[in-house]
Amino acid sequence: MVTANQSLLQNLQLVFGEKLQKGAFLLDERAYSKEYLAYWKDLYDKAFSGQTILEEISWPNLAGEFGQNYAVIVIKPVFNQNNEVIGCACYGRDTTKERKVTDQLKFSEHRFSTIFSAAPMGIAIIDSVTGKIDELNERFAEIAGRTIAELKQLDWMQITHPDDIEEAQQNIRLLTERVVSDCSMEKRYVRLDRTVVWVSMVIRSIHFEHYANPHHLCMIEDITTKKKAEERVRISNERYELAVLATNDMIWDWDIANDIVYRNSDHFVALTGLPVKFKDCAGEFWLGRVHEDDKHVITDVINRLRADINVHQFEVIYRFMISDGTYAFFNDRGYVIKDEHGIPVRLVGAVSDITEKIQRQEMLEKLSLIATKTNNAVIITDINGKTIWVNEAFIRNTGYQLEEVIGKMPGSILQGPDTDPDTKFFMSHRIRQKKAFECEVLNYHKNGTPYWIYLQVQPVFDEKNRVKYFFAIQSDITQSKKAQDELRKSEQKYRQLFDSSPVNIVIWDPITLLVEEVNAKAIDVYGIERDAFISSSYFLLHDESTKESIISLADQASTEETFYHYAVYTCRDKHGSSLFMQLSFHRIDYGGRMSVMAIGNNITEQVLLESALTDERRRKQDELTMAVLSAQDRERTNLGQELHDNVNQLLSVAKMYLSLSRKQDSQFGDHIQMVDNAITEAIADIRNISHELILPRFTEGDFGGFLDDLFKRFSSASKIPVELQFQDSTIQGVSESQLLAIYRILQEQLNNVIKYAKANTVFVDFKRRGQDLYIELKDDGVGFNMNSNRKSGVGFANMRTRASMNSGTINVDAAEGKGCTLQLHFVIKA
């Protein structure tokens, strides 16, 4: 070293541990490794050969460690008058801080890229002016049905269904003009193979310095399956409406003088469920099936028609016993024809079943009672949006009396200067579409005080699918909004994608189970500060009962590169309160190491509300299913009677004629005998089928005989013997409806044994303990996996409904290779 400035001397002192003097040897083996000395010797050799060197180097600290300090150096040769190299000058600049900033930036970009590419939804960054797709992830390309490279050559309009472009352009315009910061819509993409995929889209305006034009962030989810289901429901409803239009009331004509009645055959059977042979029975037959409390309604009308010469029309409502023994509400209206003396000689009319209408009225009365008692404001408007009724809670919450709001649109008196115009547009748009919607709205009390509400609006349709009115519930969420506003004021500026996500995200290490990163939504949901979150155990968020499951998930994530799991978990917040969370787990590469990204949606309120409604839904579903099963039983009985009474008779006649032909014509005797044998087998088969179809009428005394007959037919068809343990005393006091349910359930399970079990023997055991009846049907067949979909089929659902509607329960126990056991329990009412 000939000379050096003070800065270089200080840095060299860090390497050598002492201050170097002029003349010191820089490439000292005490301070550097052989590889590092060779590297510098090569640089100096180049400089002494006349080259100028420019490089970034890593230089060691006092401990000899590299990778901690960086510098940019320039080495220039020094020439004498003869242009000979006599030395070299070395200039250096410490770039350690710049290098650390660059590394941090790369790490931040890597984390953004990881979340962007690993997200379960499609994400794209799109030029709002040109429509070009600048960036997108694999999920977006998968949904759109093209490669990433193909999509980057297109604009969003080229992949959008033509019918959806106008609405999408309107949303982009609102974003670009900053009328709104984000918006959502459902639209269609046309894939490369011309198939159409429906997506739910959320668009948010974003601004990056390196983009000349404004851009928007587009997040999509594939909802094609949902849309197809909605289309099937729409078609089903359309078919139902056509069927209703094609159905007429039962028309009847009563010749009073001769006591002869005519009734429309098809609609008589459809209305009453009774055999067609009863359709023309006289008036006493009809009156005999009218409910005892309603008979006077009919006799009063007849007496009035006879007494008042000027009365010619009538309309009555009464309950009529239909074929299954239950009562339906009938609306009977008609006209009386009188002779010249004013005496009724003929009545003509039409009967319609209004049971559903009556039930709806009763349901509305119940809903009305609920609406009057709830603390939430309830509003009912007509199809034009004008108020026709409000409850007491509305008056308390808004300060307006009923007479002040009748005939007015709620928004015209409740909304004010700070009510969001986009929200108002959304609400009016959904009402015009006659669709249900939910949103948050800023309303104003009569005294001018603003308050926030969560609004739920549901259109109510009539039997022809026409809107009758709108039903709205308002929940005051002012305190919740205030809390959100306070939280929003204290938030820092986070990464736009990660922290603007509407779902909570927690990234954790599957090896250590420590939390590595959280977004603002997770902090909000769990109530835990970010500093407390980071490096805490992921168990902190979960209920004790779910810890074993989390450990299992961590093991899976550690071994499966494509790990994905979705389920609902019971979590807990900072105060230990339970949260119901929809969580999806994805294995990702985060910061160069394996991690798990948990994306959560808080459904606590939804779960609590659904749990309150579950019993009601189940009860209604059971009633509906039971009605369907009853209708099926009636159809099966009618079909069985038709086969037994008509088809078998025809086959018997054909058999008789074949016997005559065989006697008269010996030439074809063998062929005729073969046909005769085939008809004999057909008659036997039809007799067995009709016995299976016809609904038996059970009593305690003959139920055992029906069981024996059922099991004999089963064994005959399947070649599987049945071992039955049954005594008449076990079913003492069991109702006819329970016996029918038991019979149908056993019949259904025997069919399952034939289809799937491959059994050698079936065991059936009836046991009685007080008022409890226990029945077990067991086979020794192949069984099945209880985690399969076998238990969720229609047949099992029907068996469960039959049991539950008759004070019974049903349980199935099966395993592969160990057969299947069906267990029934019925409570016998005293």
TORTOR-507357 format. One record per residue (C-alpha): residue in one letter; x, y negated, z. Coordinates in steps of 0.05 Angstrom, whole numbers, padded with zeros to 5 digits, always signed. Example, Ala and Ser with C-alpha at 12.3 -4.5 7.8 and 13.67 -1.06 7.14 Angstrom:
% residues 2
A+00246+00090+00156
S+00273+00021+00143
***
This chain:
% residues 830
M+00000+00000+00000
V+00030-00066-00022
T-00024-00112+00006
A-00098-00109+00028
N-00152-00156+00053
Q-00180-00153+00123
S-00244-00115+00105
L-00205-00057+00073
L-00158-00054+00131
Q-00217-00048+00180
N-00248+00009+00139
L-00181+00046+00134
Q-00174+00040+00209
L-00240+00078+00216
V-00208+00135+00175
F-00137+00137+00204
G-00154+00115+00275
E-00100+00061+00272
K-00087-00003+00235
L-00044+00008+00173
Q+00015-00037+00156
K+00042-00059+00089
G+00080-00001+00058
A+00037+00053+00089
F+00022+00116+00047
L-00054+00115+00031
L-00060+00188+00009
D-00042+00215+00077
E-00055+00290+00088
R-00070+00276+00161
A-00134+00238+00143
Y-00161+00274+00081
S-00175+00343+00057
K-00137+00373-00001
E-00198+00367-00047
Y-00207+00294-00029
L-00133+00279-00040
A-00136+00313-00108
Y-00196+00271-00126
W-00161+00205-00108
K-00095+00227-00142
D-00135+00238-00206
L-00164+00168-00200
Y-00096+00136-00189
D-00065+00177-00246
K-00118+00149-00293
A-00105+00078-00267
F-00029+00085-00276
S-00042+00110-00346
G-00076+00043-00361
Q-00150+00060-00349
T-00198+00018-00308
I-00240+00060-00260
L-00311+00044-00235
E-00344+00096-00188
E-00389+00104-00127
I-00353+00145-00074
S-00368+00174-00006
W-00314+00160+00044
P-00304+00195+00111
N-00313+00169+00180
L-00264+00178+00237
A-00288+00249+00248
G-00274+00265+00175
E-00348+00272+00158
F-00373+00254+00088
G-00443+00232+00067
Q-00448+00177+00120
N-00412+00120+00085
Y-00415+00099+00012
A-00379+00047-00030
V-00372+00024-00103
I-00297+00017-00123
V-00261-00013-00182
I-00188+00007-00195
K-00149-00035-00246
P-00077-00024-00269
V-00026-00081-00257
F+00022-00094-00315
N+00091-00128-00318
Q+00117-00172-00373
N+00134-00111-00414
N+00063-00086-00409
E+00085-00031-00363
V+00040-00008-00305
I+00076-00026-00241
G+00017-00015-00193
C-00059-00018-00187
A-00109-00063-00153
C-00168-00031-00117
Y-00232-00070-00103
G-00289-00040-00062
R-00360-00058-00037
D-00395-00021+00019
T-00462+00006-00008
T-00482+00049+00052
K-00544+00007+00069
E-00566+00004-00004
R-00558+00080-00009
K-00601+00092+00053
V-00656+00046+00026
T-00654+00083-00040
D-00658+00151-00005
Q-00717+00127+00037
L-00753+00103-00026
K-00742+00170-00060
F-00769+00206+00001
S-00831+00161+00002
E-00842+00172-00073
H-00835+00248-00061
R-00888+00248-00007
F-00936+00208-00051
S-00923+00256-00109
T-00934+00316-00063
I-01002+00291-00039
F-01021+00270-00110
S-01005+00338-00141
A-01030+00382-00083
A-01097+00348-00074
P-01156+00396-00084
M-01193+00344-00125
G-01176+00317-00194
I-01138+00250-00190
A-01119+00203-00247
I-01092+00132-00254
I-01126+00099-00314
D-01114+00033-00350
S-01178-00007-00338
V-01167-00047-00403
T-01146+00006-00454
G-01177+00066-00419
K-01111+00105-00427
I-01097+00158-00375
D-01028+00141-00348
E-01021+00191-00292
L-01061+00253-00271
N-01053+00316-00230
E-01062+00389-00250
R-01131+00394-00219
F-01156+00335-00262
A-01129+00370-00325
E-01161+00436-00304
I-01229+00404-00294
A-01224+00365-00360
G-01204+00429-00397
R-01140+00401-00428
T-01066+00398-00412
I-01034+00338-00377
A-00996+00322-00441
E-01060+00323-00483
L-01098+00278-00434
K-01042+00226-00432
Q-01052+00217-00508
L-01127+00202-00498
D-01170+00149-00464
W-01225+00168-00416
M-01280+00153-00467
Q-01254+00207-00514
I-01267+00261-00462
T-01332+00231-00434
H-01401+00255-00458
P-01430+00202-00505
D-01492+00193-00461
D-01450+00175-00400
I-01402+00124-00432
E-01447+00063-00423
E-01456+00073-00348
A-01382+00087-00339
Q-01364+00023-00377
Q-01411-00017-00332
N-01376+00011-00270
I-01307-00005-00299
R-01330-00076-00314
L-01353-00085-00242
L-01285-00060-00218
T-01245-00102-00266
E-01284-00165-00249
R-01276-00148-00175
V-01351-00148-00164
V-01340-00083-00126
S-01276-00050-00100
D-01300+00021-00113
C-01360+00058-00141
S-01384+00130-00151
M-01424+00166-00204
E-01439+00234-00234
K-01419+00243-00306
R-01401+00295-00358
Y-01334+00311-00391
V-01331+00347-00458
R-01275+00398-00457
L-01232+00418-00516
D-01274+00480-00528
R-01336+00435-00531
T-01364+00460-00465
V-01391+00408-00417
V-01369+00401-00345
W-01405+00357-00293
V-01362+00318-00244
S-01375+00275-00183
M-01330+00215-00191
V-01304+00161-00144
I-01268+00102-00176
R-01227+00051-00139
S-01192-00010-00166
I-01116-00010-00155
H-01060-00058-00174
F-00987-00038-00184
E-00932-00088-00200
H-00902-00045-00255
Y-00968-00043-00294
A-00985-00102-00338
N-01060-00087-00339
P-01106-00074-00280
H-01116+00000-00266
H-01165+00043-00228
L-01157+00106-00187
C-01205+00161-00209
M-01220+00221-00163
I-01265+00277-00189
E-01296+00342-00164
D-01327+00396-00208
I-01403+00399-00194
T-01423+00439-00255
T-01450+00496-00213
K-01491+00448-00172
K-01519+00415-00234
K-01538+00482-00265
A-01574+00501-00201
E-01612+00435-00203
E-01630+00448-00276
R-01657+00517-00258
V-01698+00486-00202
R-01725+00433-00251
I-01745+00486-00302
S-01776+00528-00247
N-01817+00468-00223
E-01837+00453-00295
R-01862+00524-00305
Y-01900+00520-00240
E-01935+00456-00262
L-01954+00489-00328
A-01982+00548-00290
V-02023+00502-00246
L-02051+00466-00307
A-02071+00532-00337
T-02107+00556-00274
N-02182+00541-00267
D-02226+00545-00206
M-02272+00605-00196
I-02338+00588-00232
W-02402+00619-00204
D-02476+00620-00223
W-02530+00642-00174
D-02600+00660-00198
I-02637+00647-00134
A-02703+00677-00154
N-02673+00744-00173
D-02614+00739-00125
I-02564+00753-00181
V-02495+00722-00178
Y-02443+00715-00233
R-02370+00698-00217
N-02310+00690-00262
S-02272+00756-00257
D-02199+00735-00262
H-02206+00676-00216
F-02249+00714-00167
V-02193+00765-00158
A-02139+00710-00157
L-02178+00670-00106
T-02201+00724-00057
G-02154+00782-00071
L-02215+00828-00070
P-02228+00882-00122
V-02265+00858-00184
K-02324+00904-00168
F-02346+00855-00114
K-02347+00795-00159
D-02422+00795-00172
C-02446+00815-00103
A-02505+00774-00078
G-02503+00714-00032
E-02505+00754+00033
F-02438+00787+00014
W-02405+00719+00005
L-02437+00689+00068
G-02415+00751+00108
R-02341+00735+00095
V-02348+00662+00115
H-02317+00644+00182
E-02369+00649+00238
D-02359+00576+00257
D-02369+00552+00185
K-02431+00592+00164
H-02477+00535+00186
V-02443+00490+00135
I-02469+00532+00078
T-02539+00545+00108
D-02545+00470+00122
V-02531+00453+00050
I-02581+00504+00024
N-02634+00479+00071
R-02621+00407+00050
L-02626+00426-00024
R-02693+00458-00010
A-02720+00403+00033
D-02699+00342-00008
I-02725+00340-00079
N-02676+00285-00098
V-02612+00322-00077
H-02580+00358-00136
Q-02505+00359-00120
F-02466+00387-00062
E-02395+00397-00037
V-02374+00437+00025
I-02309+00461+00056
Y-02307+00526+00095
R-02261+00584+00114
F-02268+00649+00075
M-02238+00717+00093
I-02194+00741+00036
S-02171+00812+00023
D-02114+00813+00075
G-02161+00793+00131
T-02137+00722+00137
Y-02179+00660+00124
A-02168+00612+00066
F-02198+00542+00061
F-02246+00538+00002
N-02275+00475-00029
D-02343+00494-00059
R-02378+00442-00102
G-02435+00448-00151
Y-02504+00429-00178
V-02574+00455-00163
I-02627+00466-00216
K-02699+00458-00190
D-02766+00476-00221
E-02823+00428-00232
H-02842+00433-00158
G-02772+00414-00135
I-02756+00485-00112
P-02683+00507-00125
V-02682+00564-00175
R-02609+00564-00195
L-02542+00541-00167
V-02478+00533-00207
G-02412+00513-00179
A-02336+00520-00174
V-02293+00543-00117
S-02221+00523-00107
D-02170+00544-00055
I-02150+00482-00015
T-02112+00519+00040
E-02046+00487+00021
K-02078+00418+00020
I-02107+00428+00089
Q-02039+00453+00114
R-02005+00392+00083
Q-02054+00347+00118
E-02040+00382+00184
M-01965+00375+00171
L-01973+00301+00155
E-02011+00292+00220
K-01953+00324+00257
L-01903+00281+00219
S-01945+00220+00235
L-01942+00239+00309
I-01866+00246+00304
A-01860+00179+00268
T-01899+00143+00322
K-01856+00172+00378
T-01786+00165+00349
N-01739+00108+00366
N-01720+00101+00292
A-01758+00053+00249
V-01804+00088+00198
I-01832+00054+00136
I-01880+00082+00084
T-01886+00044+00018
D-01929+00055-00044
I-01899+00073-00112
N-01886-00002-00125
G-01845-00008-00061
K-01897-00047-00022
T-01905-00031+00052
I-01968+00008+00072
W-01948+00030+00142
V-01894+00021+00195
N-01886+00052+00264
E-01878+00020+00332
A-01802+00027+00330
F-01800-00016+00267
I-01838-00071+00303
R-01790-00067+00363
N-01727-00065+00321
T-01745-00120+00271
G-01791-00166+00309
Y-01843-00164+00253
Q-01915-00144+00266
L-01952-00095+00221
E-01996-00149+00189
E-01933-00189+00171
V-01904-00133+00129
I-01965-00099+00098
G-01964-00108+00022
K-01893-00135+00021
M-01828-00103-00001
P-01785-00087+00061
G-01723-00118+00029
S-01758-00185+00017
I-01766-00197+00092
L-01708-00156+00122
Q-01649-00173+00076
G-01610-00237+00081
P-01552-00278+00053
D-01498-00228+00072
T-01534-00165+00049
D-01489-00132-00003
P-01517-00143-00073
D-01488-00077-00097
T-01525-00041-00042
K-01590-00076-00063
F-01577-00056-00135
F-01563+00016-00115
M-01628+00021-00074
S-01672-00009-00129
H-01638+00036-00181
R-01651+00100-00140
I-01724+00080-00128
R-01734+00069-00202
Q-01705+00138-00213
K-01753+00166-00160
K-01695+00199-00124
A-01678+00205-00051
F-01618+00166-00025
E-01580+00145+00037
C-01539+00082+00050
E-01518+00031+00101
V-01552-00038+00096
L-01544-00104+00132
N-01613-00128+00153
Y-01637-00188+00192
H-01683-00190+00253
K-01742-00239+00251
N-01701-00285+00296
G-01645-00285+00245
T-01597-00238+00281
P-01562-00192+00232
Y-01559-00117+00247
W-01535-00056+00209
I-01579+00004+00194
Y-01568+00073+00164
L-01625+00080+00114
Q-01654+00147+00090
V-01707+00144+00035
Q-01746+00204+00009
P-01800+00202-00047
V-01862+00243-00032
F-01893+00278-00092
D-01964+00303-00105
E-01982+00371-00133
K-01968+00345-00204
N-01899+00320-00186
R-01920+00247-00186
V-01893+00200-00133
K-01947+00184-00082
Y-01905+00141-00036
F-01835+00132-00007
F-01818+00152+00065
A-01759+00114+00097
I-01724+00122+00164
Q-01679+00067+00191
S-01627+00082+00245
D-01592+00023+00279
I-01517+00031+00271
T-01496-00039+00291
Q-01452-00017+00348
S-01419+00035+00304
K-01405-00017+00250
K-01377-00065+00301
A-01330-00011+00325
Q-01309+00003+00254
D-01296-00071+00241
E-01252-00076+00303
L-01213-00015+00281
R-01206-00043+00210
K-01176-00108+00237
S-01121-00071+00273
E-01102-00024+00215
Q-01035-00031+00180
K-01025-00027+00105
Y-01018+00047+00088
R-01005+00082+00024
Q-01064+00070-00021
L-01081+00142-00038
F-01067+00175+00029
D-01098+00125+00076
S-01157+00105+00032
S-01181+00177+00029
P-01253+00186+00056
V-01232+00251+00090
N-01184+00261+00148
I-01117+00291+00130
V-01066+00323+00177
I-01000+00352+00152
W-00967+00403+00199
D-00910+00452+00201
P-00934+00525+00199
I-00869+00548+00233
T-00868+00500+00293
L-00943+00481+00289
L-00922+00408+00299
V-00960+00351+00265
E-00917+00315+00213
E-00964+00263+00184
V-01036+00238+00192
N-01079+00188+00155
A-01122+00132+00183
K-01185+00174+00178
A-01156+00229+00222
I-01136+00177+00274
D-01206+00150+00273
V-01241+00217+00277
Y-01199+00248+00333
G-01188+00182+00370
I-01113+00197+00379
E-01061+00143+00365
R-01012+00157+00309
D-00951+00159+00356
A-00986+00211+00399
F-01005+00251+00337
I-00936+00257+00306
S-00894+00315+00333
S-00952+00339+00376
S-00977+00411+00369
Y-01033+00421+00318
F-01068+00459+00374
L-01082+00390+00404
L-01140+00382+00355
H-01171+00451+00363
D-01217+00485+00412
E-01186+00541+00453
S-01228+00593+00416
T-01197+00575+00348
K-01123+00578+00368
E-01115+00651+00348
S-01144+00635+00279
I-01096+00576+00270
I-01037+00621+00286
S-01061+00671+00234
L-01068+00615+00183
A-00997+00592+00198
D-00971+00662+00186
Q-01008+00666+00119
A-00983+00597+00097
S-00912+00618+00113
T-00915+00679+00068
E-00964+00660+00012
E-00941+00608-00038
T-01013+00597-00064
F-01043+00596+00006
Y-01112+00564+00011
H-01165+00572+00065
Y-01232+00537+00076
A-01278+00543+00137
V-01316+00504+00191
Y-01278+00498+00256
T-01295+00472+00325
C-01244+00417+00340
R-01240+00366+00396
D-01225+00292+00401
K-01182+00254+00450
H-01234+00260+00505
G-01245+00335+00495
S-01312+00326+00460
S-01328+00379+00408
L-01325+00361+00334
F-01351+00406+00278
M-01302+00400+00221
Q-01301+00427+00150
L-01227+00442+00139
S-01191+00463+00077
F-01118+00485+00085
H-01066+00481+00029
R-00993+00499+00029
I-00952+00441+00002
D-00879+00421-00005
Y-00873+00360+00041
G-00806+00325+00048
G-00770+00384+00018
R-00799+00435+00066
M-00859+00479+00070
S-00920+00448+00104
V-00995+00456+00110
M-01042+00400+00090
A-01109+00404+00128
I-01164+00363+00095
G-01224+00354+00141
N-01294+00328+00137
N-01330+00312+00203
I-01399+00345+00199
T-01416+00340+00273
E-01479+00300+00264
Q-01501+00344+00206
V-01490+00408+00247
L-01528+00381+00306
L-01586+00359+00262
E-01587+00424+00224
S-01587+00465+00287
A-01649+00428+00309
L-01683+00443+00243
T-01658+00515+00234
D-01713+00549+00274
E-01767+00509+00237
R-01737+00526+00169
R-01730+00600+00188
R-01802+00603+00211
K-01828+00571+00148
Q-01784+00616+00105
D-01809+00678+00142
E-01881+00656+00131
L-01868+00645+00057
T-01831+00711+00049
M-01886+00747+00086
A-01938+00716+00040
V-01897+00740-00020
L-01891+00809+00010
S-01965+00812+00023
A-01979+00791-00048
Q-01931+00845-00072
D-01965+00897-00028
R-02033+00878-00059
E-02004+00882-00129
R-01972+00950-00113
T-02039+00975-00086
N-02077+00951-00147
L-02025+00982-00193
G-02026+01048-00154
Q-02102+01051-00157
E-02101+01036-00232
L-02050+01093-00243
H-02089+01141-00200
D-02160+01125-00221
N-02152+01109-00295
V-02086+01134-00324
N-02088+01202-00289
Q-02161+01211-00311
L-02141+01198-00383
L-02083+01248-00378
S-02130+01300-00347
V-02179+01293-00406
A-02120+01299-00455
K-02098+01362-00418
M-02168+01391-00424
Y-02170+01379-00499
L-02102+01411-00507
S-02127+01473-00471
L-02185+01478-00519
S-02139+01468-00579
R-02092+01523-00555
K-02150+01573-00551
Q-02176+01554-00621
D-02109+01550-00657
S-02058+01603-00641
Q-02010+01579-00696
F-01986+01520-00653
G-02001+01551-00586
D-01929+01547-00561
H-01922+01473-00579
I-01989+01457-00548
Q-01968+01494-00484
M-01904+01451-00481
V-01945+01387-00488
D-01994+01413-00436
N-01936+01426-00387
A-01908+01356-00399
I-01976+01324-00384
T-01981+01366-00321
E-01913+01339-00298
A-01934+01268-00317
I-01998+01274-00276
A-01957+01297-00215
D-01907+01241-00224
I-01961+01188-00230
R-01996+01216-00168
N-01931+01209-00129
I-01918+01139-00155
S-01990+01117-00138
H-01981+01144-00068
E-01918+01103-00061
L-01952+01040-00087
I-02020+01042-00052
L-02019+01005+00014
P-02042+01054+00069
R-02090+01036+00125
F-02057+01060+00189
T-02083+01081+00256
E-02045+01111+00314
G-02075+01180+00301
D-02056+01187+00227
F-01990+01149+00224
G-01950+01213+00236
G-01984+01245+00176
F-01964+01186+00132
L-01893+01192+00157
D-01891+01267+00141
D-01919+01252+00071
L-01867+01196+00060
F-01808+01240+00081
K-01833+01300+00040
R-01837+01256-00023
F-01767+01229-00007
S-01737+01298+00002
S-01772+01323-00061
A-01744+01266-00102
S-01673+01264-00072
K-01662+01337-00048
I-01640+01307+00019
P-01673+01338+00081
V-01701+01293+00136
E-01697+01310+00210
L-01753+01273+00245
Q-01762+01262+00320
F-01833+01233+00329
Q-01892+01240+00375
D-01959+01204+00370
S-01950+01176+00441
T-01891+01135+00419
I-01935+01089+00377
Q-01993+01082+00426
G-02017+01010+00426
V-01977+00991+00363
S-02017+00945+00318
E-02036+00962+00247
S-01993+00906+00220
Q-01933+00932+00259
L-01945+01003+00234
L-01948+00976+00163
A-01883+00938+00173
I-01848+01000+00202
Y-01873+01042+00143
R-01850+00992+00090
I-01782+00983+00123
L-01770+01058+00127
Q-01793+01064+00055
E-01744+01010+00032
Q-01686+01041+00070
L-01701+01110+00041
N-01697+01079-00028
N-01628+01050-00008
V-01606+01120+00013
I-01625+01148-00055
K-01590+01092-00092
Y-01525+01085-00053
A-01514+01134+00005
K-01497+01201-00029
A-01521+01232+00037
N-01531+01304+00056
T-01582+01293+00113
V-01625+01236+00139
F-01642+01231+00214
V-01703+01192+00239
D-01716+01182+00313
F-01775+01146+00348
K-01767+01127+00421
R-01813+01089+00469
R-01792+01051+00531
G-01851+01015+00562
Q-01874+00962+00513
D-01811+00970+00470
L-01810+01016+00409
Y-01741+01037+00382
I-01733+01069+00314
E-01668+01094+00283
L-01657+01118+00212
K-01588+01146+00201
D-01554+01179+00141
D-01488+01216+00135
G-01470+01186+00068
V-01412+01144+00042
G-01431+01081+00081
F-01405+01012+00062
N-01362+00955+00087
M-01402+00909+00133
N-01364+00849+00105
S-01392+00863+00035
N-01454+00829+00006
R-01498+00891+00016
K-01531+00862+00079
S-01548+00796+00044
G-01591+00827-00011
V-01664+00814-00023
G-01685+00883+00003
F-01652+00872+00071
A-01680+00802+00075
N-01750+00829+00063
M-01740+00882+00116
R-01716+00830+00166
T-01776+00785+00150
R-01826+00842+00159
A-01795+00858+00226
S-01791+00786+00252
M-01863+00771+00232
N-01886+00830+00274
S-01847+00817+00339
G-01790+00860+00315
T-01715+00857+00302
I-01671+00896+00254
N-01597+00915+00257
V-01552+00953+00208
D-01488+00989+00229
A-01445+01019+00174
A-01373+01036+00156
E-01340+01064+00095
G-01342+01140+00098
K-01385+01141+00162
G-01455+01131+00135
C-01506+01078+00153
T-01552+01068+00213
L-01615+01024+00211
Q-01641+01005+00280
L-01710+00975+00292
H-01738+00946+00356
F-01811+00924+00362
V-01845+00893+00423
I-01915+00921+00432
K-01962+00868+00457
A-02010+00891+00511
***
